[in-house]
């Protein structure tokens, strides 16, 4: 007869495998597939159907309650930057006409900044034509594809690193809320881990992975510009404002008796920081053009289009997570960590890797791993900020065919499937492994 732990493990494997098949083979939306997986895991692990339904409702509700507003406001800010031309202006200003040797480094810097308010897919679509223009300004020759690939891979690295490791992106922010980590400290430590990781996985790694490849990138037609782009400094203020506000929460810890520090700490709440950034962005990015009613309609209609799909997928990931927690997965992992058989940081990373490989979603991997780790954090006393970063590192491990980002990158780079594995998948794996290594090292030093 199966023990309860083995039964739970088999139920989890079967449910996640079902979700994978539905996404990859059945072409189901992840929202539907993950819900089906949750409904399978519950009864197979010993939960009644009623308890399974309650867990799904609780998981979806908890996730949307903690992250829904942040996702919506983050999308709004990114949309404003995109519609106004502010993101493009900032990228062109930073890339300019660099020398061939400097171009990948400038591309990485642009992506790290642009990636703060934008989702990965939006950042890629926005940066690609700018990168293509920068390459066109470089000396042409046999190495054109090599230069274009090194620059593009560096930009992809910057976008992926910010998505995985730096608050206020929804994934890391959700892990922060679930594990009760400090937002400002997680942001600062995330930057400490992200910068060397991005340098290694971007400009340095691309020197080797880009060799000998041929590209057939699609021809991009620029949209007609009906809105005057704002000054670059204004776009930079909008991008950095929420980051500075969230990081300023650390002032209260440094000056606990200061009334000003207490006020700033309250303003560092991610929802408030992003809302304030959106309100400030309107006059800074659009100026007098805001008098046009059509512009307001454009901003908010474009903002709300992707929100529903993203929130539904996140909610389904939260439902799957809660079913695992209700079935006792968190307790099983806590016992495993308490036995000293595995470091809690490595355990968190490994769980995120397993969910990432299974579902193809970095966000779902983060939600699920964070959801089953609170008991481990409490029982071992490990710093929750480092666990958040370990989960973020694991959530981007080896992008492959069940990851929509894999096909997005392949189509925009114009590489073959094997070449996409060699470049994009290797890049993501290096980010994951380097991030874990740095978390393990820094967690012993700081």
N, C-alpha and C positions, 0 to 999 in steps of 0.2 A: 504494500500500500504506500502511495506517495506521501511524503511529508508535506506539511503546509508550505514550507519555503520552496521546495521543488515544484509543487503544484502552481504556486504563484509565478515562479520563473518561467515555467512552460506556458502558462496562460499569457504572460507578457510577451513572450517570443511569438506565440501563435497570433495574438491580436495585432502586434506590430507588423508581422509578416503579411497578414491580411490587408492591412492598410497600405503596405507597399505595393502589393499586387493590384489593388484597386486603383492606386495612383498611376503606376507604371504601365500595367497591362490594360486595365479597364478604363483609363483616361478619366477617372472620377476626379472631381475637385477635392483638394486636401481636406476641406471642411467636412465633406460627406464621408470620406475614407477614414479620417481620424475618429469621427463619431462612431462609425461601425466598429472600428478597432476597440474603442472604449466599451461598447456594448458587449463585445465578445469577451474581453479580458475580465469584466466583472463577474459574470456567472461562472466562467471557467475557474476563477480563483477562489470561488466559494461565496461570493456576495450574492444576495438575492437580487432579482430584477428590480425591485423597488429601491433597494439601497444603491444599486448601480445608477438608476435614474437620478436619485438625489445627489450622488457624487458628481455626475455629469453636469447637473444644473449648478451645483455649488462651484465646481471648477471653472466653468465658463463664466459665471457671474463674478467670481473673485478676480479673475484675470482682467475682464473688461472693466471692473470697478477700479483696479489699480493702474491700468495701463491705457485704457481706452481714450481718455482725454489727452494723454501725452502723444499717442499716435496721431490723433486728429490734428492737434496743434502743430506737431512736427511736420505733418504733411502740408498744412497751411503755410508754414514758414518756407518750406522748400518750394512750394508752388509759387509763392510770391517772388522768390528769388529767380525762378525759372521764367515766369511770365514777364517780369520787369526787365530781364536781360542782365540783372545784377550778377548772377552766378557766372554767366559767360564773360562779362566785363572783368570780373575778378580773375577768372582763369586766364584770359588773354593778357592781362596785366602781369601776372606772375610768370607765365610761360614766355611771352614776348617772342623774341627771335634768338633763342639760346644756341650756344655751340652744341655740336653733336654730343660731346662728352657730358655736358651739363643737362641736356634735355631730360633724361630719365629722372634726375634728381628734382628738377623743377616740376615735372609731371607728378611726382610723388607728393611734393609739398602742396601743390594745388589740390590734389585729391584728398589729402588729410584735412584741409580746411573746408573744401566744398562738401566733403562727406559728412561733416558734423551735423548739418540740418537736413541732409537728403538721404533717402533710402538708396540702397546699392543700385537698384535698377535705374532710378531716376538720375543718379550721379553718372552712371555709365553712358546713358543716352545723351546727357548734357555734355559730358567731357569729350566724347568720341570725335565729333566734328572739329572741336578746338584742337585736339591732338593731331588730327589729320592736317589741319591748317598749319600747325607748328612744324610738322614733318615736311610739308611742301616748301617751307621757308629754309629748310636745311639743304646742304649740298646733295644733289641727286646722284645716283649711281647704282652699282650692284648691291650695295648695302641698304637700299631704301627699306625693304621689308624688315631687315634686321633692326634698323633704327626705329621703325614704326612699332615693331613688336616690343622692343625694350621700353619704349616710352609708354605704350599702352599697358603693358604688364605692371609697370611701376604705378600707374594710375589705379589699376585694379587693386593692387596691394593696399594703397592708401584707403580706398573705399571699403575694402573688406576688413581692414584692421579697425577702422573707426566703427564699423557696424558691429564688430564682435567685442571690442574692449573698452570703448569710450562712451560713458554717459554723456548726453541724454538719449542715446539710441534706445529704442524700446526693449530690445533683448536684455542688455546689461541692466537697464533700469528696472525691468521686471524682476530680475534675479536679486537686485538690491532690495526691492520691496519684500520679496519672499523670504530672504535670509536675514532681513533687518540689518543690513549693512549701512554704513554711513555713505551718503551720496557723494559729498564733496571729497572724502578720502578715497573712495573708489575711483572717482574721476582722476584725481592726481596720480594714484598708483597705476591706473589704466594707461595714462599717458607715459608713465615711466616704462611700462612694459611695451607699449605700442610702438614707440619711436625706434628702438633698436630692432624690433621684430620687422617693422616696415622696411627698414634699410636693408636688412638681410634678405627678406623675401622679395623685395622689389628690385631696385637698381642692381644689386650684386648678383642675385640669383638669375635675373633675366639675361645677364651676360652669357650664361651657359645654355639656358633653355631655349633662347631665341635663335640659336645658330642653325643655319641650314633649312629654315622653314620658309615656305612661300604662302603669301596671303592673297585672298580675293575679297577684300572688304567691300561691302555694298556701297553704292554711290548715295550719298546723303544730300538731300535737297533742303537747303536752308529755308525756314519759314519766313514769310514776309514780315518785316519788322514794322509794326504799327505803333509800338510804344518806345519812347525815347529811353535808352538805358541810363540808369543813374550813375553818378560818379562812383568810382571804384571804392573810395574810402567809406561811402555809405553802405555799400554791400558788405564790406568787411566788418563794419560795426554791427550790422544785423546778424551776421554769421557768429560773431564772437560774443554777443550780448548774453544769450542764454548760458553759454559755457562759463563766462565770468561770473554770472549770478549764482549758478549752481556751485561752482568752486568756492565762492565767497562764504558758503556755509561753514567753512572751517574757521572763520574769524571768531565765531562764538566759542569754539573750543580753545582758541588761543587767548582770547580776552573774555572770559566768562562773565565778568562783572560790567562789561561795557553795554550800555543801552543801545548804542549804534550797532554794535556787533550782533546783538540779539535781533534787531530789526532786519539786518542784512541776512541773518540766518533764516528768518521767516521768509524772506524774499527768495531764498535759494531753493524753495520747493519747485520741483521740475514743472508742475502745471502752471504755477504763477510765472516762473521764468520764461516759459515758452509763450504764454499768453501775452506777457508784457512785450516780448520780442516781436510777436505778430502785430501788436498795436503800434509799436515804434516803427516796424517795417513799412507800414502803409504810407506814412508821409515821407519817410526817407527814400523809399524805392520808387514811388509813383508821383510824389509831389502834387502839382496842380492837376495832374491827369485824373486824380481821384474824383474830380467834379463830374466825370462821365459815369452815368449810371451803368452803362454797359460793361465798364471795367470792373466794377464791384461784382456784377453778376458773373463775369468771366472768372475772377479770382476764386470766388466761393464755390462755383459749380465745378471748376477744375479740381479744387481741393477735395471736395466731397466724393468725387467719382471713385477713387481707389480705396476710400476708407472702409466701405462695407466689406469688400472682399478680404482686406487685410485683417480687419477685426474678427470676421467669422473664422478665418484660419487660426488666429491666435486663440479665440475662444474654444475651438475644437481641441487645440493643443492643451489648453488648460483643463478641459474635460478629461482628456486621456490621462493627464498627470494626476488629477484628483482621484480617478478610479484606482490607479496604482497605489496612491497614498492610502485610500480607504481600505484597500485589500491588504495593506501591511508592508508594502515595499520599502517605505521609509524606515520602518523598524528593522527589517532584514538588513538593510545597508548599515544602519547604526550599529547593529550587533557585529557585522563584518568589520567595520572600522574599529570598534571597541576591542576586538580581539587582537588588534595590532597587525593584522595580516596585510593591510594596505593603507597608505597615507590617505587622509581624507581629501587632500588636494588632488592626488592622482585618481582617487575614486570618483570625484566629481567630474574630472576631465574625461574619464573613461565612460561614464554614463552618458555625458553629452555626445561623445564620439559615437557611441552605439546608436543613439537616437538619430543623430545626424546621418549616419550611414543608412539607417533604416528608412527615414522619412524624407531625406533630402532638404529638410528645412532647418536653418540655423536658429530661427526663432522658436520653433517647436522643441528643438533640442535643448535650448536654454530654459524654456518654460518647464519642461519635464524634469530635467536634471535639478533645477533649483527647487522644484516642488517636492522632491524626495530627499533632499539633503538637510533640511532644518534639524532633524533629530541627530544627524551626524555632527553638525556644527556645535550643537549644544553638548553632546556627550564627549566630544574630543577637545572642546575649547579653542579650536582653530579660528583664526580671524576670518569673519565672513567676507571681508573685502577680497581676500586672496581666493576664496572659494568662488566668488562671482567671476573673477578674472580667469580662473581655471576652467570654469564652465564656458565662458566666452571663447576661450582658446579651443576647447573641444568642439564647440558648435560649428566651426568652419572646417573641420577635418575632411579632406579628400572629397571635394565636390565631384559627383558623377552623374549618371544618366537620370536618376530620380530627382535631381535638383534642377528646377527651372532656370536657375542662374547659369548652369552648365551650358544649356542650349542658347541662352541669351548671349553669353560670351562667345560661344562658337559662331553664332550667326554674325555678330558684329566684328569679330576678328577675321572671319572668313577662313578659319583653319579647318582641317579635317578632324574627325573625331579622335583618332590617335594623337594628333598634334595638340588638340585641346586637353587631353589627359596629360600630355607631356608638359604643357605650359600652365594652364589654369589649375588643374587638379593638383599638380606638384606644388604650385604656389600656395594654394590653400593649406596643403599638408604641412609645408614649412612654417607658415604662420602659426598653425596649431601646435606643432612640436616646439618651436622657438618660444611661443607664448608660455607654454607649460614649463619649459626649462627656466625661463626668467622668473616666473611666479615662484617656483621652488627655491631658486637662489635668493631672490629678494625677500621672500617670506622669512628666511633665516637671518637676514641682515637688518631688516627694518621692523 
